[in-house]
Amino acid sequence: MVNIMWDVIIIGGGPAGAFCAYLLARNGCSVVLLEKGEKFRYKSCAGGVTPRALSLLPKVPEEIIEDRPRYLRVFADDVFFEFKLRGEGILVYRSKFDQWLRDLAESEGAVVKYNTTAKDIVFANNFVEVKHTQGSEEGKILVGAFGYSGHLFKKLGIEPPPYSLAVQREFKLPEEDIEEVKGAFETYFGAEFCTFGYAWIFPKSKSRGVSVGIVDKEAKSGLLLKLDYAIKNHPILSKKLRNATLKYVSKVHVSASVIPYGITKKIYGDRFILVGDAAGIADPISWEGMGPAIISSKVATDVILKAIEENKFDANFLKSYYKKLYNILLRDDTIPALRASKRVCIDAEFYSNFNKAMLLCAKEDKKFREIFIWTFSRERPFKYIDEYVRKKTFCILKHIGIRNALRMISQAFLSKLRKSQE
Ligand SMILES: Cc1cc2nc3c(=O)[nH]c(=O)nc-3n(C[C@H](O)[C@H](O)[C@H](O)COP(=O)(O)OP(=O)(O)OC[C@H]3O[C@@H](n4cnc5c(N)ncnc54)[C@H](O)[C@@H]3O)c2cc1C
């Protein structure tokens, strides 16, 4: 049997791959999308879709929207603040949301192959071949939208990006308890359950569900124990979940997954482009990954359409993908956020005190409150958030206690020095 020569082969049917397949098929390309999971597969995710992500997508059907958060509630030890959000963020279960995107791609003519795991990638002179569990595909160009797959990074000869670890449990709440969490993103900072990250309750009110999880930049294991500790013992979280029962979403109640960040060293090459988590572009502060995935797919689509038009698929031509992504997302958003994260994630005690101090500043300063909102909504790139926070360094240090801050910074510096000498 003769193989079809696809314009584009996409590996991975998450938001990055599915949205890319949709856009390319809509623009007349022949596209095959390979997804190792089944239809409605579970994806470990809190399901927060920011206004910036929504602004690029077609209208999300009402039946997929589980909640519309109007508030951001931040808890840092004994300090609490509730921020009123603007904009139209939504909360979804990824099983349904990703299926909707894959169905959209199919409705535009893309072929979606489920239960199909890509195993090998072979580059020939005039095409790329992807060998998978059901056979193989040949295409002009490959889009790697496979999230974090050590195996496929290796096949592409790419060093995998660093990653944080996140764990999550799905619960159901009684009607009266769901009212307490409905319509708000809740985030919890605290050194006792998290080194460099936060815990969350993201409501899925329509189904009386809540996703409860922790992300930690530093953790490589043991995070589920910390989550369970927080669920049982955190004075506020435990109260909100006192009547919670297990909920199975696409057969899953508990999950762990990584979030790649730090930008994969090579996100394009001869006949391939990486998008979404595979490109390592999740936000290292809020850990939003869907927005960057969707943005990168839009940029990749524009470049691929031009590549097909000009029949040029070499790395030199495809480097415009990196350039465009750099201008649109990386330069003002991802890279400043990475730098800021490096600055504050120096020591667990410092990180915890820093977040508490930020919240205390927000209580005093209206502009600071905007900063918190931007961090989660990304209506402004991180560069602007960082500029303002830097201006307010003295205010933050005052709340941490200048002596205290100096002690923690020098402690962190000495421990780094010791580690480098070992
Ligand atoms: C616990 C947790 C909570 C999170 N919460 C949020 C949130 O609230 N908001 C937000 O924006 N982001 C969140 N994120 C991050 C977000 O989930 C990711 O950044 C996002 O899913 C990236 O999309 P993607 O399409 O690049 O990758 P993915 O969604 O990971 O999709 C990759 C797809 O590729 C498939 N695949 C992998 N290997 C192969 C293969 N060999 N062959 C075929 N298919 C393959 C997988 O099955 C998967 O469907 C969270 C992450 C975690 C872990």
The ligand as an SDF file (V2000), in Angstrom:
LIG
                    3D

 53 58  0  0  0  0  0  0  0  0999 V2000
   -1.4720   19.2950   37.4960 C   0  0  0  0  0  0  0  0  0  0  0  0
   -1.3450   20.3080   36.3900 C   0  0  0  0  0  0  0  0  0  0  0  0
   -2.1660   21.4320   36.3900 C   0  0  0  0  0  0  0  0  0  0  0  0
   -2.0870   22.3640   35.3430 C   0  0  0  0  0  0  0  0  0  0  0  0
   -2.9630   23.4220   35.3290 N   0  0  0  0  0  0  0  0  0  0  0  0
   -2.9640   24.2740   34.2770 C   0  0  0  0  0  0  0  0  0  0  0  0
   -3.9660   25.2890   34.1670 C   0  0  0  0  0  0  0  0  0  0  0  0
   -4.8590   25.4280   35.0000 O   0  0  0  0  0  0  0  0  0  0  0  0
   -3.9120   26.1170   33.0840 N   0  0  0  0  0  0  0  0  0  0  0  0
   -2.9650   25.9820   32.1190 C   0  0  0  0  0  0  0  0  0  0  0  0
   -2.9710   26.7560   31.1570 O   0  0  0  0  0  0  0  0  0  0  0  0
   -2.0220   25.0230   32.2030 N   0  0  0  0  0  0  0  0  0  0  0  0
   -1.9990   24.1500   33.2290 C   0  0  0  0  0  0  0  0  0  0  0  0
   -1.0920   23.1400   33.2700 N   0  0  0  0  0  0  0  0  0  0  0  0
   -0.1140   23.0130   32.1730 C   0  0  0  0  0  0  0  0  0  0  0  0
   -0.8110   22.4260   30.9410 C   0  0  0  0  0  0  0  0  0  0  0  0
   -1.4830   21.2390   31.2780 O   0  0  0  0  0  0  0  0  0  0  0  0
    0.1810   22.1400   29.8170 C   0  0  0  0  0  0  0  0  0  0  0  0
    1.0860   23.1830   29.7050 O   0  0  0  0  0  0  0  0  0  0  0  0
   -0.5810   21.9580   28.5010 C   0  0  0  0  0  0  0  0  0  0  0  0
   -1.3510   20.7770   28.5600 O   0  0  0  0  0  0  0  0  0  0  0  0
    0.3700   21.9220   27.3180 C   0  0  0  0  0  0  0  0  0  0  0  0
   -0.3340   21.5350   26.1670 O   0  0  0  0  0  0  0  0  0  0  0  0
    0.3670   20.6630   25.0290 P   0  0  0  0  0  0  0  0  0  0  0  0
   -0.6650   20.4340   23.9900 O   0  0  0  0  0  0  0  0  0  0  0  0
    1.6550   21.2610   24.6730 O   0  0  0  0  0  0  0  0  0  0  0  0
    0.7460   19.2710   25.7340 O   0  0  0  0  0  0  0  0  0  0  0  0
   -0.2130   18.1670   26.3510 P   0  0  0  0  0  0  0  0  0  0  0  0
   -1.4750   18.7510   26.7930 O   0  0  0  0  0  0  0  0  0  0  0  0
    0.6200   17.4200   27.3230 O   0  0  0  0  0  0  0  0  0  0  0  0
   -0.5380   17.2250   25.1230 O   0  0  0  0  0  0  0  0  0  0  0  0
    0.4090   16.3420   24.6100 C   0  0  0  0  0  0  0  0  0  0  0  0
   -0.3410   15.2050   23.9560 C   0  0  0  0  0  0  0  0  0  0  0  0
    0.6020   14.3730   23.2850 O   0  0  0  0  0  0  0  0  0  0  0  0
    0.2410   13.0270   23.4560 C   0  0  0  0  0  0  0  0  0  0  0  0
    1.4550   12.2430   23.2530 N   0  0  0  0  0  0  0  0  0  0  0  0
    2.5950   12.2370   24.0210 C   0  0  0  0  0  0  0  0  0  0  0  0
    3.5110   11.4020   23.5010 N   0  0  0  0  0  0  0  0  0  0  0  0
    2.9540   10.8820   22.3860 C   0  0  0  0  0  0  0  0  0  0  0  0
    3.4040    9.9590   21.4170 C   0  0  0  0  0  0  0  0  0  0  0  0
    4.5970    9.3670   21.4980 N   0  0  0  0  0  0  0  0  0  0  0  0
    2.5760    9.6290   20.3920 N   0  0  0  0  0  0  0  0  0  0  0  0
    1.3390   10.1870   20.2940 C   0  0  0  0  0  0  0  0  0  0  0  0
    0.8590   11.0730   21.1870 N   0  0  0  0  0  0  0  0  0  0  0  0
    1.6600   11.4170   22.2150 C   0  0  0  0  0  0  0  0  0  0  0  0
   -0.3290   12.9850   24.8700 C   0  0  0  0  0  0  0  0  0  0  0  0
   -1.1800   11.8760   25.0580 O   0  0  0  0  0  0  0  0  0  0  0  0
   -1.0680   14.3150   24.9470 C   0  0  0  0  0  0  0  0  0  0  0  0
   -2.4190   14.1840   24.5570 O   0  0  0  0  0  0  0  0  0  0  0  0
   -1.1410   22.1870   34.3010 C   0  0  0  0  0  0  0  0  0  0  0  0
   -0.3120   21.0680   34.3020 C   0  0  0  0  0  0  0  0  0  0  0  0
   -0.4100   20.1360   35.3290 C   0  0  0  0  0  0  0  0  0  0  0  0
    0.4680   18.9240   35.2900 C   0  0  0  0  0  0  0  0  0  0  0  0
  1  2  1  0
  2  3  1  0
  2 52  2  0
  3  4  2  0
  4  5  1  0
  4 50  1  0
  5  6  2  0
  6  7  1  0
  6 13  1  0
  7  8  2  0
  7  9  1  0
  9 10  1  0
 10 11  2  0
 10 12  1  0
 12 13  2  0
 13 14  1  0
 14 15  1  0
 14 50  1  0
 15 16  1  0
 16 17  1  0
 16 18  1  0
 18 19  1  0
 18 20  1  0
 20 21  1  0
 20 22  1  0
 22 23  1  0
 23 24  1  0
 24 25  2  0
 24 26  1  0
 24 27  1  0
 27 28  1  0
 28 29  2  0
 28 30  1  0
 28 31  1  0
 31 32  1  0
 32 33  1  0
 33 34  1  0
 33 48  1  0
 34 35  1  0
 35 36  1  0
 35 46  1  0
 36 37  1  0
 36 45  1  0
 37 38  2  0
 38 39  1  0
 39 40  1  0
 39 45  2  0
 40 41  1  0
 40 42  2  0
 42 43  1  0
 43 44  2  0
 44 45  1  0
 46 47  1  0
 46 48  1  0
 48 49  1  0
 50 51  2  0
 51 52  1  0
 52 53  1  0
M  END
$$$$
